[in-house]
Amino acid sequence: MLNRLVLIALAPVAAALAVLVAPAATQTPQDPLLDDPDDTLVEELVVRGRLPGPAWWRVSDGDTTVYVLGVPSLAPKRMQWDRTIFERRLDGASVVILPFVNVRAKAAGSLGTAVNLVRLRSGGPFEERLDPATRTRFVAARTRLGHDARHYPTSNPLAAGVQLAIDYRDGHELTNSDPAKLVRHLAQQRGVKVVDKSYDLGPQLGGILRTPAATGRLCFDEVLAQVEAGPGVTRAAAVAWAQGDVQGALANERTYERCLATITGGRSYDERTKADTAAAIAAALKQPGHAIALVPLRPLLAQNGVLERLRGQGFTVKTPGEE
């Protein structure tokens, strides 16, 4: 059960929260009430890669370079990509920094987390609270995903939407942990130090409870539309990412991430993960040589995102078009 809760609170990732890629035109239009801290990108950084495989950015301070691989928030499991450049840069790297999107239940806060969980998983089945038209759509969607009404035992629309998003991802073999999972394995095989970070799960659960029902319902409706549309947009964006097409990769569906960013405390979580990521890269720049960092695409490229913060600290930032 706790592992499932970890997935609920992820910002992929990621991002969990982690707010990455703009919604595609074929998906439900973004509702202006769902505030997105990473909506505006730094256009000069959105550049197609010139080397084989996914696009890389470079951050340097003279004697050290951190090669930054922007990664998708959602992608097919075990997706294929050209690792030639990655393998070359992994050789001799001082450290590999993975996306800061993990959450866990801290021992000191486990009781509060359990209480919040009980409150979230009460008052259901959720479909009994829906109008007839939406209920029909929801029942059809959850049935296609192989779940019955008891699988959504909540009266909270945001919690129901998050659970539906997880079921949709699981049902279509989509994940927010690739390619980081593979990169961790390859780095450990080479004996390269891996840096990652986990955040306390409890505040995210509490934030869902405190989010206004109207905002939660907007999120639920967007997730339902995403489920009905299917995974085509995400699969196409993953292909674009693997080819270094940054603009195409940014067309990925991210309803789930935007919804999590709107929960009470979501903005501060987003700020913290960006600040921590920039600090980890700055720390790697203190060691001569080179390092690798994986950062979700939209927090990497957004205004006040990771690259802008590093540039503001005086580091040199180069785009994939300058390789």
LUMPADO-327538 format. One line per field, with one value per atom (N, C-alpha, C): x, y, z; atom name; residue number from 1. Coordinates in steps of 0.001 Angstrom, whole numbers, plus 500000, padded with zeros to 6 digits. Atoms other than C-alpha are relative to their C-alpha. Layout:
X	c(X	...)
Y	c(Y	...)
Z	c(Z	...)
site	c(CA	...)
pos	c(NUM	...)
END
This chain:
X	c(500823	500000	500863	499134	502788	500679	499386	504459	499036	500986	501221	499887	500070	501109	501189	498815	504639	499741	500311	503444	499028	500978	500525	500681	499390	502818	501168	498857	505478	499718	499941	506350	500580	499961	508526	500059	499641	507824	499872	499501	508379	499919	500017	508173	499345	500671	505774	499537	499188	505049	501066	499122	507370	499138	500863	505857	500827	499056	507263	499514	500168	505744	498620	501267	503000	499014	500989	499708	499922	500068	499355	498657	501224	496754	498878	501023	494936	499391	500522	494349	499089	500859	491972	500780	499269	492941	500261	499634	494687	499025	500898	492266	500822	499201	493535	499973	500061	492473	501037	498957	495115	501349	498790	498095	501226	498845	501269	501273	498794	504573	501049	499016	506463	499387	500703	504108	500863	499227	506544	501430	498659	509740	500954	498964	513012	500277	500015	512707	501402	498646	516428	500637	499478	517024	499326	500749	514475	500575	499230	516889	500145	499845	517020	501462	498652	520032	500655	499247	522757	500685	499338	524299	498971	500946	522745	499360	500686	520139	499350	500694	518397	500882	499300	519332	500675	499223	521964	500259	499544	522650	501306	498725	526020	500081	499777	526745	501463	498562	530375	500453	499418	532587	501480	498587	535942	500700	499283	537509	499070	500961	534309	498797	501230	531351	499019	501078	528056	499132	500851	526277	498595	501362	522535	499094	500942	520143	498587	501397	516576	499181	500721	514247	498491	501460	510510	499378	500731	508001	499252	500772	506157	500450	499498	507345	499652	500213	506797	501105	499003	508523	500980	498931	511830	500115	499909	511818	501452	498695	514715	500544	499358	517189	501481	498583	520672	500837	499232	523010	501475	498595	526231	500622	499462	526731	499992	500072	525601	501143	498938	528030	501362	498732	530881	500179	499905	530085	499984	499974	529531	501422	498616	533130	500791	499219	535148	499196	500818	532191	500216	499814	532606	498725	501281	528896	498897	501217	525507	498872	501098	522658	498689	501278	519231	498904	501087	515901	499549	500444	514818	498467	501459	511284	499480	500430	511206	499407	500587	509057	499984	500077	508913	499307	500623	507116	501069	499031	509376	499407	500480	509163	499256	500616	508332	498624	501280	505434	499090	500753	504121	498579	501340	501134	499106	500775	499989	499717	500202	500475	498889	501027	498330	498616	501285	495580	499496	500398	495555	499563	500383	495420	498595	501341	492376	498947	500955	490662	499808	500113	491434	499226	500646	490196	498704	501286	486742	498948	501103	483325	499659	500244	483370	498912	499243	482823	499826	499995	483703	498926	500930	481425	498590	501333	478348	499792	500082	479132	499987	499923	479267	498623	501218	476558	499898	500178	475079	500911	499182	476989	501457	498611	480378	500174	499919	479625	500101	499949	479000	501388	498658	482322	501028	499045	484195	499900	500171	482712	500586	499427	483659	501522	498541	487204	500596	499434	487815	499797	500233	486287	501049	498951	488710	501335	498745	491516	499968	500085	490249	499695	500278	488984	498505	501398	485659	499854	500278	483995	500741	499344	485641	501452	498603	489038	500171	499970	488128	499148	500812	486929	500158	499729	487114	498895	500903	484945	500778	499135	487910	500275	499833	487928	501455	498589	491661	500627	499480	492485	499513	500534	490196	500711	499314	491853	501430	498627	495360	500019	500057	494386	499683	500327	492821	501203	498801	495995	501014	499073	498108	499535	500538	495807	500173	499808	495965	501451	498589	499767	500375	499707	499975	499398	500692	497451	500632	499363	499413	501521	498567	502875	500775	499317	503851	500627	499291	506295	500643	499219	507938	501388	498696	511015	501039	499035	512645	500271	498848	515310	500853	499164	516536	500333	499766	516154	501164	498919	518424	501321	498783	520917	500612	499480	521225	500735	499400	521947	501349	498757	524591	501085	499015	526272	500563	499532	526456	500897	499125	527942	501406	498699	530738	500650	499455	531238	499944	500142	530118	499004	500872	528609	498670	501337	524842	499430	500629	523098	498518	501419	519349	499467	500565	516958	498545	501392	513685	499392	500734	511038	498887	501012	508499	498647	501284	505232	498844	501138	503006	499399	500581	502628	499218	500727	501540	498592	501321	498696	499135	500739	497679	499589	500312	497827	498807	501151	495357	498712	501176	492944	499597	500297	493218	499697	500268	492814	498502	501441	489402	499401	500655	486929	499843	500175	486359	501271	498731	490049	500221	499871	490106	499140	500895	487152	500532	499386	488894	501092	498940	491842	499412	500624	489621	499481	500555	487873	501103	498905	491198	500637	499436	492562	499071	500960	489379	500096	499849	489737	501302	498720	493376	499875	500190	492403	499212	500822	489759	500798	499210	492265	501047	499022	494803	501430	498579	498612	500754	499310	499358	500919	499192	500633	501291	498815	503005	500980	499106	504381	500698	499384	504972	501050	499037	506689	501257	498830	508979	500890	499227	510035	500753	499350	510746	501161	498927	512770	501222	498891	514900	500769	499364	515669	500579	499468	516744	499070	501002	513563	499366	500437	513052	498573	501353	509948	498977	500904	508337	499863	500047	509253	499141	500795	507582	498510	501416	504295	499362	500500	503891	498819	501134	500714	500482	499560	501165	498880	501136	497690	500262	499745	498702	500975	498998	501761	499449	500574	499873	499010	500952	497161	500715	499276	499637	500665	499375	501304	499009	501002	497999	499582	500431	497545	500634	499454	498113	501427	498593	501891	500728	499370	502531	501040	499055	504238	501318	498781	506686	500783	499327	507442	500758	499370	508176	501243	498866	510443	501144	498957	512306	500747	499321	513010	500909	499139	514357	501245	498862	516541	500983	499132	517874	500757	499349	518602	501123	498970	520468	501183	498924	522448	500856	499240	523433	500913	499172	524691	501145	498947	526589	501066	499028	528213	500888	499214	529295	501020	499085	530918	501223	498842	533301	501112	499001	535105	500497	499478	537415	499576	500389	536414	498601	501359	532839	499051	501039	529574	498773	501253	526092	498847	501229	522702	498798	501275	519214	498976	500977	516526	498753	501234	512855	499979	499852	512498	499425	500609	510064	500606	499283	511607	501408	498672	514935	499961	500033	513821	499083	500970	511178	500682	499529	511602	500122	499649	513188	500190	499723	513958	501460	498677	517129	501113	498934	519183	500076	499973	518143	500636	499421	519091	501523	498561	522523	500672	499458	523085	500060	500019	522116	501103	498889	524865	501359	498758	527443	500567	499528	527809	499633	500270	527972	499063	500976	524998	499994	500061	525132	498884	501151	522273	500423	499677	522082	500439	499579	522583	501420	498629	526046	501000	499077	527526	501063)
Y	c(498798	500000	501261	498830	502432	500260	499806	501809	500690	499344	502808	501473	498602	505994	500786	499331	506801	500418	499658	506699	501165	498924	508972	501357	498708	511679	500358	499700	511518	501246	498913	514722	499591	499699	511201	500428	499888	511911	501443	499255	513040	501031	498939	515709	500643	499885	514537	500889	500853	518250	499930	499713	517513	500401	499494	519621	500100	500156	518804	500547	499733	518885	500551	499350	521021	499040	500892	519314	500166	499974	518417	500518	499425	519979	498985	501013	516681	499610	500317	516482	501125	498981	518433	501296	498748	522150	500259	499699	523355	501013	499080	524989	501074	498934	528420	499953	500090	527594	499037	500916	524855	500690	499183	527079	499129	500800	525801	500816	499207	527084	499902	500183	525799	500202	499825	527003	500711	499189	529502	499493	500521	528152	501119	499111	529933	499514	500502	529634	499755	500173	530038	498689	501282	526814	498806	501084	524770	499806	500160	523629	498513	501395	520393	499570	500521	518215	499722	500261	517839	498643	501298	514634	498874	501128	511150	499827	500277	510329	501238	498885	512596	501244	498718	516257	500180	499696	517369	501494	498650	520733	499901	500015	521686	501191	498952	523654	499898	500061	524616	501228	498888	526803	500157	499862	526551	498665	501270	523281	498803	501088	521243	500212	499966	520385	498985	500933	518846	499877	500280	517234	499686	500104	517597	499378	500691	515146	500322	499738	516447	498743	501268	513497	500241	499841	513008	499668	500302	512970	498689	501218	510046	499398	500667	507471	498522	501452	503856	499303	500784	501351	499377	500637	500049	500619	499364	502606	499952	500102	502410	501385	498748	505254	499753	500119	505701	500470	499681	505569	500291	499801	506254	501169	498808	509772	499814	500223	508789	499114	500924	505862	500694	499283	508111	500946	499029	510710	499328	500731	508133	499574	500406	507019	501133	499003	508932	501051	499006	510856	499905	499997	511915	499625	500261	511580	500008	499938	510923	500457	499447	513054	499583	500456	511467	501016	499042	513373	499968	499896	514618	499938	500156	513202	498948	501087	510481	500529	499672	510587	498752	501121	508415	500466	499670	508276	500027	499903	509555	499390	500681	507651	500956	499048	510763	500442	499529	511585	498883	501128	508096	499951	500023	508422	500996	499012	511622	499559	500515	510026	498965	501035	507059	500611	499338	509365	500646	499379	511323	498969	501059	508097	499499	500458	506913	501009	498959	510242	500031	500002	510056	498786	501231	506484	499760	500126	507118	500778	499278	508227	499540	500487	506197	498960	499825	504699	501405	498637	507934	500222	499807	507351	500341	499692	507660	501490	498550	511382	500728	499388	511997	500162	499858	513310	498823	501215	510594	499918	500047	511581	499704	500237	511733	498615	501342	508553	498942	500962	506702	499959	499944	507899	499372	500522	507072	498483	501450	503581	499304	500591	502874	500021	499875	504135	499018	500901	502201	498538	501377	499066	499571	500308	499231	499760	500159	499502	498823	501223	496436	500203	499724	498017	500175	499807	498016	501230	498775	500737	500046	500032	499606	500454	499580	500529	501500	498548	504233	500358	499842	504356	501373	498657	508118	500955	498910	511210	501197	498901	513398	499925	500095	514229	500003	499990	514971	498637	501333	511657	498994	500900	509862	500208	499715	511619	499489	500503	510772	498485	501460	507124	499543	500346	507021	500198	499765	508528	498881	501098	505857	498725	501207	503091	500067	499803	504539	499736	500216	504598	498529	501415	501084	499164	500774	499808	500095	499809	501207	499888	500190	500396	501294	498716	504026	500211	499839	505118	501371	498775	508166	499689	500390	506194	499675	500203	505663	501341	500904	506363	500002	499904	507133	498636	501341	503506	499325	500590	502332	500720	499224	505145	499639	500409	504218	498665	501330	500608	500086	499887	501566	500713	499288	504019	499098	500899	501449	498911	500993	498918	500555	499359	501410	500492	499498	502279	501504	498552	505878	500349	499576	507601	500527	499551	508181	500869	499085	511114	500110	499733	511267	500570	499354	512747	499586	500338	511781	501078	499011	514034	499312	500576	513393	499944	500231	511946	500700	499521	513230	501307	498729	516870	499916	500133	515761	499441	500542	513658	501055	498938	516498	501089	498991	518892	499613	500463	516763	500244	499804	516913	501472	498578	520703	500712	499384	521355	500165	499798	522891	498956	501043	520387	500416	499538	522564	499794	500230	522421	498509	501449	518685	499452	500485	518185	500367	499638	520093	498991	500972	517747	498652	501285	514671	499993	499942	515800	499949	500028	516396	498612	501346	513017	499044	500859	511313	500190	499736	513012	499409	500586	511916	498489	501454	508303	499639	500277	508438	500207	499720	509891	498927	501061	507126	500502	499674	507039	500441	499674	508072	501199	498788	511545	499710	500317	510181	499143	500855	507509	500802	499171	510049	500934	499112	512424	499247	500801	509605	499758	500163	508969	501286	498708	512684	500212	499845	512743	499178	500879	509816	500493	499469	511678	501399	498670	514906	501129	499003	516716	500538	499486	518836	500522	499468	520634	498865	501141	517308	499284	500637	515854	500797	499145	518830	499929	500178	517851	498890	501108	515075	500439	499733	514820	500126	499805	516136	500468	499653	516537	499643	500504	514470	500907	499167	516605	501391	498676	519905	499947	500113	518658	499914	500117	517666	501312	498712	521068	500988	499066	522746	499702	500303	521010	500977	499125	523001	499566	500325	523142	499584	500444	522142	500976	498983	525431	499937	500046	525184	498724	501246	521570	500171	499748	522612	500862	499105	525413	499247	500721	523111	499034	500977	520427	500688	499265	522987	500529	499457	524646	498896	501114	521297	499436	500515	520136	500930	499038	523330	499946	500073	523033	498756	501232	519441	500138	499787	520449	500962	499056	523407	499303	500740	521037	499128	500837	518716	500838	499125	521696	500396	499701	522067	498973	501045	518875	500065	499966	519041	498762	501120	516861	500198	499866	516133	499107	500759	514803	499969	500136	513859	500296	499772	515083	499724	500207	513959	500901	499056	516636	499947	499961	516553	501225	498989	518605	501365	498688	521313	500763	499256	522235	500415	499651	522251	501268	498962	524691	501165	498953	526830	501267	498781	530427	499742	500283	530318	498506	501426	526691	499741	500403	524777	500698	499383	526114	501505	498556	529732	500302	499786	529417	499855	500215	528056	501129	498881	530758	501255	498867	533324	499946	500148	531929	500191	499715	532699	498850	501135	529286	500189	499941	528957	498854	500983	527155	499977	500179	525763	499045	500783	524250	498791	501165	520974	500399	499544	523032	500493	499518	524097	498888	501132	520603	499987)
Z	c(500000	500000	500000	499932	500884	498662	501312	497515	499051	500845	495815	500352	499588	497866	499499	500544	496797	498567	501380	493202	499933	500012	494058	500142	499707	495337	499107	500850	492638	499150	500878	490626	498872	501102	487197	500309	499889	488664	500122	500237	488864	499987	500329	489652	500701	499541	491576	500555	499930	492064	498959	501109	489178	498830	501045	486452	498734	501086	483070	498680	501414	479636	499687	500301	478094	499368	500579	477127	498492	501458	473461	499529	500530	471217	499889	500139	470844	501334	498687	474586	500480	499437	476814	500205	499806	476772	501473	498624	479897	500578	499323	482320	500692	499383	483440	501520	498552	487009	500553	499565	487133	499797	500067	487861	499750	500396	486234	500191	499754	487659	498902	501067	484616	498617	501266	481903	498958	500942	480352	499917	500235	478818	499579	500540	478062	498579	501378	474297	499442	500535	473604	500437	499522	475556	499327	500646	473563	498603	501240	470856	499691	500416	468884	500114	499872	469572	498655	501236	466935	500017	499880	468256	499978	499990	467995	501379	498751	470642	500601	499345	473162	500127	499913	473613	501358	498797	476141	500089	499705	477739	500780	499279	479227	500939	499012	482377	500412	499707	483024	500762	499246	485189	499709	500361	483456	499976	499969	484611	500191	499807	485069	499101	500792	482858	500562	499686	483907	498754	501143	480977	500521	499477	481581	498942	500882	479969	500467	499678	479935	499742	500114	480555	500038	500012	479944	501349	498772	482777	499894	500232	481241	498679	501201	478712	500063	499976	477664	500792	499275	479901	499008	500790	478526	498602	501314	475704	499512	500621	473298	499656	500392	472813	499784	500342	471410	501192	498799	474408	499697	500376	472475	500741	499345	473836	501512	498561	477300	500484	499589	477497	499973	500102	476368	501187	498905	479024	501366	498739	481736	500345	499786	481271	500656	499286	483862	500736	499304	485282	501511	498549	488913	500733	499344	489706	498950	500803	488135	500923	499210	489509	499346	500524	489060	500303	499738	488934	501459	498608	492364	500035	500058	492181	500970	499114	494843	501293	498706	497975	500856	499074	501072	501265	498732	504399	501077	498920	507147	501271	498802	510404	500931	499070	512408	499539	500510	510123	499554	500518	509465	500534	499437	511833	499270	500735	510177	498580	501346	506788	499987	499931	507832	500198	499766	509115	498716	501262	505873	498982	500926	503915	500290	499630	505847	499568	500397	505214	498490	501453	501498	499494	500460	501195	500775	499325	502644	499222	500629	501433	498604	501356	498208	499953	501244	495742	499390	500504	494003	498945	501109	491000	500469	499494	493204	500172	499843	493521	498662	501319	489767	499366	500787	487479	499036	500815	485216	498780	501216	482054	500331	499625	483778	500595	499422	485717	498904	501103	482453	499375	500579	481045	500938	499031	484245	500118	499889	484529	498781	501217	480907	500060	499938	481521	501001	498997	484744	499622	500447	483206	498983	500982	480274	500683	499269	482806	500969	499203	484666	501470	498595	487893	500239	499649	489701	500884	499245	491740	501323	498693	494979	499928	500165	493543	500229	499811	493994	501223	498786	497634	500645	499492	498035	499603	500359	498057	499467	500404	497089	498500	501457	493348	499553	500383	493231	500255	499704	494912	498967	501022	492456	498667	501253	489533	499992	499905	490740	499876	500093	491205	498581	501378	487739	499091	500804	486254	500189	499735	487942	499303	500640	486681	498485	501439	483165	499613	500304	483249	500123	499821	484618	498868	501026	482081	498632	501317	479133	500082	499803	480517	499772	500007	480922	501378	498735	483608	500090	499803	485129	500548	499450	486213	498931	501079	482791	499327	500028	481673	501269	498802	485213	500587	499446	486284	499289	500773	483475	500271	499761	484059	501354	498696	487733	499897	500145	486781	499279	500765	484206	500796	499190	486569	501089	498945	489351	499440	500644	486928	499804	500240	486186	501286	498744	489859	500137	499930	489342	501110	498908	492358	499460	500380	492089	501108	499048	493786	499671	500163	494292	501308	498808	496850	500140	499702	498531	500883	499218	500034	500786	499126	502780	499291	500654	501478	500698	499224	504278	499532	500420	503155	498691	501253	499677	500226	499688	501098	500678	499340	503388	499029	500995	500453	499145	500757	498493	500794	499157	501421	500083	499841	501639	498682	501301	497908	499803	500196	497080	499066	500791	495662	498542	501382	492577	499185	500694	491671	499791	500138	492346	498890	501055	490024	498613	501275	487230	499630	500248	487602	499619	500320	487631	498568	501357	484432	498952	500968	482673	499915	500013	483717	499251	500693	482522	498487	501433	479128	499468	500413	478962	499843	500068	479674	498756	501179	476959	498711	501200	474453	499736	500184	475054	499987	499800	475157	498748	501247	471564	500101	499876	472478	500757	499205	475110	499214	500784	472798	498910	501041	470024	500607	499335	472470	500400	499636	473629	498787	501233	470030	499682	500251	469597	500960	499012	472825	499612	500350	471671	498786	501202	468442	500212	499733	470155	499632	500370	469118	501284	498703	472234	499939	500135	470980	499938	500074	470101	501331	498687	473482	500972	499123	475172	499697	500314	473512	500815	499180	476076	500858	499121	478153	501443	498627	481678	500924	499150	483155	501456	498646	486191	500755	499354	486925	500315	499742	486564	501157	498898	488892	501340	498746	491563	500389	499699	491258	500590	499491	492165	501433	498642	495517	500980	498982	498654	500336	499786	499060	498736	501243	495438	499478	500466	494574	500777	499199	497469	499718	500361	496552	498689	501298	492969	500171	499745	494198	500658	499270	496544	499100	500859	493947	498990	500933	491463	500701	499264	494071	500387	499607	495296	498793	501203	491741	499551	500389	490872	500966	499009	494114	499802	500231	493337	498782	501185	489893	500325	499604	491366	500837	499181	493875	499125	500910	491051	499235	500731	489334	500824	499154	492264	499829	500214	491206	498563	501377	488171	499220	500854	485244	499454	500498	484276	500788	499323	485653	499094	500752	484411	500939	499236	485601	499109	500670	484604	500671	499460	485018	499135	500790	483962	499089	501040	480798	500361	499810	481796	501179	498949	485189	499583	500497	483359	499168	501028	480654	500317	499675	482366	500494	499355	483418	501495	498611	486872	500230	499903	486115	500339	499546	486803	499211	500795	483891	500219	499739	484475	501355	498679	488145	499942	500098	487268	499216	500764	484680	500865	499093	487301	501039	499050	489560	499331	500703	486883	499193	500789	485269	498524	501437	481473	499612	500455	479927	498477	501453	476383	499636	500440	474422	499184	500838	472470	498581	501322	469290	499954	499939	470458	500218	499806	470772	498911)
site	c(N	CA	C	N	CA	C	N	CA	C	N	CA	C	N	CA	C	N	CA	C	N	CA	C	N	CA	C	N	CA	C	N	CA	C	N	CA	C	N	CA	C	N	CA	C	N	CA	C	N	CA	C	N	CA	C	N	CA	C	N	CA	C	N	CA	C	N	CA	C	N	CA	C	N	CA	C	N	CA	C	N	CA	C	N	CA	C	N	CA	C	N	CA	C	N	CA	C	N	CA	C	N	CA	C	N	CA	C	N	CA	C	N	CA	C	N	CA	C	N	CA	C	N	CA	C	N	CA	C	N	CA	C	N	CA	C	N	CA	C	N	CA	C	N	CA	C	N	CA	C	N	CA	C	N	CA	C	N	CA	C	N	CA	C	N	CA	C	N	CA	C	N	CA	C	N	CA	C	N	CA	C	N	CA	C	N	CA	C	N	CA	C	N	CA	C	N	CA	C	N	CA	C	N	CA	C	N	CA	C	N	CA	C	N	CA	C	N	CA	C	N	CA	C	N	CA	C	N	CA	C	N	CA	C	N	CA	C	N	CA	C	N	CA	C	N	CA	C	N	CA	C	N	CA	C	N	CA	C	N	CA	C	N	CA	C	N	CA	C	N	CA	C	N	CA	C	N	CA	C	N	CA	C	N	CA	C	N	CA	C	N	CA	C	N	CA	C	N	CA	C	N	CA	C	N	CA	C	N	CA	C	N	CA	C	N	CA	C	N	CA	C	N	CA	C	N	CA	C	N	CA	C	N	CA	C	N	CA	C	N	CA	C	N	CA	C	N	CA	C	N	CA	C	N	CA	C	N	CA	C	N	CA	C	N	CA	C	N	CA	C	N	CA	C	N	CA	C	N	CA	C	N	CA	C	N	CA	C	N	CA	C	N	CA	C	N	CA	C	N	CA	C	N	CA	C	N	CA	C	N	CA	C	N	CA	C	N	CA	C	N	CA	C	N	CA	C	N	CA	C	N	CA	C	N	CA	C	N	CA	C	N	CA	C	N	CA	C	N	CA	C	N	CA	C	N	CA	C	N	CA	C	N	CA	C	N	CA	C	N	CA	C	N	CA	C	N	CA	C	N	CA	C	N	CA	C	N	CA	C	N	CA	C	N	CA	C	N	CA	C	N	CA	C	N	CA	C	N	CA	C	N	CA	C	N	CA	C	N	CA	C	N	CA	C	N	CA	C	N	CA	C	N	CA	C	N	CA	C	N	CA	C	N	CA	C	N	CA	C	N	CA	C	N	CA	C	N	CA	C	N	CA	C	N	CA	C	N	CA	C	N	CA	C	N	CA	C	N	CA	C	N	CA	C	N	CA	C	N	CA	C	N	CA	C	N	CA	C	N	CA	C	N	CA	C	N	CA	C	N	CA	C	N	CA	C	N	CA	C	N	CA	C	N	CA	C	N	CA	C	N	CA	C	N	CA	C	N	CA	C	N	CA	C	N	CA	C	N	CA	C	N	CA	C	N	CA	C	N	CA	C	N	CA	C	N	CA	C	N	CA	C	N	CA	C	N	CA	C	N	CA	C	N	CA	C	N	CA	C	N	CA	C	N	CA	C	N	CA	C	N	CA	C	N	CA	C	N	CA	C	N	CA	C	N	CA	C	N	CA	C	N	CA	C	N	CA	C	N	CA	C	N	CA	C	N	CA	C	N	CA	C	N	CA	C	N	CA	C	N	CA	C	N	CA	C	N	CA	C	N	CA	C	N	CA	C	N	CA	C	N	CA	C	N	CA	C	N	CA	C	N	CA	C	N	CA	C	N	CA	C	N	CA	C	N	CA	C	N	CA	C	N	CA	C	N	CA	C	N	CA	C	N	CA	C	N	CA	C	N	CA	C	N	CA	C	N	CA	C	N	CA	C	N	CA	C	N	CA	C	N	CA	C	N	CA	C	N	CA	C	N	CA	C	N	CA	C	N	CA	C	N	CA	C	N	CA	C	N	CA	C	N	CA	C	N	CA	C	N	CA	C	N	CA	C	N	CA	C	N	CA	C	N	CA	C	N	CA	C	N	CA	C	N	CA	C	N	CA	C	N	CA	C	N	CA	C	N	CA	C	N	CA	C	N	CA	C	N	CA	C	N	CA	C	N	CA	C	N	CA	C	N	CA	C	N	CA	C	N	CA	C	N	CA	C	N	CA	C	N	CA	C	N	CA	C	N	CA	C	N	CA	C	N	CA	C	N	CA	C	N	CA	C	N	CA	C	N	CA	C	N	CA	C	N	CA	C	N	CA	C	N	CA	C	N	CA	C	N	CA	C	N	CA	C	N	CA	C	N	CA	C	N	CA	C	N	CA	C	N	CA	C	N	CA	C	N	CA	C	N	CA	C	N	CA	C	N	CA	C	N	CA	C	N	CA	C	N	CA	C	N	CA	C	N	CA	C	N	CA	C	N	CA	C	N	CA	C	N	CA	C	N	CA	C	N	CA	C	N	CA	C	N	CA	C	N	CA	C	N	CA	C	N	CA	C	N	CA	C	N	CA	C	N	CA	C	N	CA	C	N	CA	C	N	CA	C	N	CA	C)
pos	c(1	1	1	2	2	2	3	3	3	4	4	4	5	5	5	6	6	6	7	7	7	8	8	8	9	9	9	10	10	10	11	11	11	12	12	12	13	13	13	14	14	14	15	15	15	16	16	16	17	17	17	18	18	18	19	19	19	20	20	20	21	21	21	22	22	22	23	23	23	24	24	24	25	25	25	26	26	26	27	27	27	28	28	28	29	29	29	30	30	30	31	31	31	32	32	32	33	33	33	34	34	34	35	35	35	36	36	36	37	37	37	38	38	38	39	39	39	40	40	40	41	41	41	42	42	42	43	43	43	44	44	44	45	45	45	46	46	46	47	47	47	48	48	48	49	49	49	50	50	50	51	51	51	52	52	52	53	53	53	54	54	54	55	55	55	56	56	56	57	57	57	58	58	58	59	59	59	60	60	60	61	61	61	62	62	62	63	63	63	64	64	64	65	65	65	66	66	66	67	67	67	68	68	68	69	69	69	70	70	70	71	71	71	72	72	72	73	73	73	74	74	74	75	75	75	76	76	76	77	77	77	78	78	78	79	79	79	80	80	80	81	81	81	82	82	82	83	83	83	84	84	84	85	85	85	86	86	86	87	87	87	88	88	88	89	89	89	90	90	90	91	91	91	92	92	92	93	93	93	94	94	94	95	95	95	96	96	96	97	97	97	98	98	98	99	99	99	100	100	100	101	101	101	102	102	102	103	103	103	104	104	104	105	105	105	106	106	106	107	107	107	108	108	108	109	109	109	110	110	110	111	111	111	112	112	112	113	113	113	114	114	114	115	115	115	116	116	116	117	117	117	118	118	118	119	119	119	120	120	120	121	121	121	122	122	122	123	123	123	124	124	124	125	125	125	126	126	126	127	127	127	128	128	128	129	129	129	130	130	130	131	131	131	132	132	132	133	133	133	134	134	134	135	135	135	136	136	136	137	137	137	138	138	138	139	139	139	140	140	140	141	141	141	142	142	142	143	143	143	144	144	144	145	145	145	146	146	146	147	147	147	148	148	148	149	149	149	150	150	150	151	151	151	152	152	152	153	153	153	154	154	154	155	155	155	156	156	156	157	157	157	158	158	158	159	159	159	160	160	160	161	161	161	162	162	162	163	163	163	164	164	164	165	165	165	166	166	166	167	167	167	168	168	168	169	169	169	170	170	170	171	171	171	172	172	172	173	173	173	174	174	174	175	175	175	176	176	176	177	177	177	178	178	178	179	179	179	180	180	180	181	181	181	182	182	182	183	183	183	184	184	184	185	185	185	186	186	186	187	187	187	188	188	188	189	189	189	190	190	190	191	191	191	192	192	192	193	193	193	194	194	194	195	195	195	196	196	196	197	197	197	198	198	198	199	199	199	200	200	200	201	201	201	202	202	202	203	203	203	204	204	204	205	205	205	206	206	206	207	207	207	208	208	208	209	209	209	210	210	210	211	211	211	212	212	212	213	213	213	214	214	214	215	215	215	216	216	216	217	217	217	218	218	218	219	219	219	220	220	220	221	221	221	222	222	222	223	223	223	224	224	224	225	225	225	226	226	226	227	227	227	228	228	228	229	229	229	230	230	230	231	231	231	232	232	232	233	233	233	234	234	234	235	235	235	236	236	236	237	237	237	238	238	238	239	239	239	240	240	240	241	241	241	242	242	242	243	243	243	244	244	244	245	245	245	246	246	246	247	247	247	248	248	248	249	249	249	250	250	250	251	251	251	252	252	252	253	253	253	254	254	254	255	255	255	256	256	256	257	257	257	258	258	258	259	259	259	260	260	260	261	261	261	262	262	262	263	263	263	264	264	264	265	265	265	266	266	266	267	267	267	268	268	268	269	269	269	270	270	270	271	271	271	272	272	272	273	273	273	274	274	274	275	275	275	276	276	276	277	277	277	278	278	278	279	279	279	280	280	280	281	281	281	282	282	282	283	283	283	284	284	284	285	285	285	286	286	286	287	287	287	288	288	288	289	289	289	290	290	290	291	291	291	292	292	292	293	293	293	294	294	294	295	295	295	296	296	296	297	297	297	298	298	298	299	299	299	300	300	300	301	301	301	302	302	302	303	303	303	304	304	304	305	305	305	306	306	306	307	307	307	308	308	308	309	309	309	310	310	310	311	311	311	312	312	312	313	313	313	314	314	314	315	315	315	316	316	316	317	317	317	318	318	318	319	319	319	320	320	320	321	321	321	322	322	322	323	323	323)
END
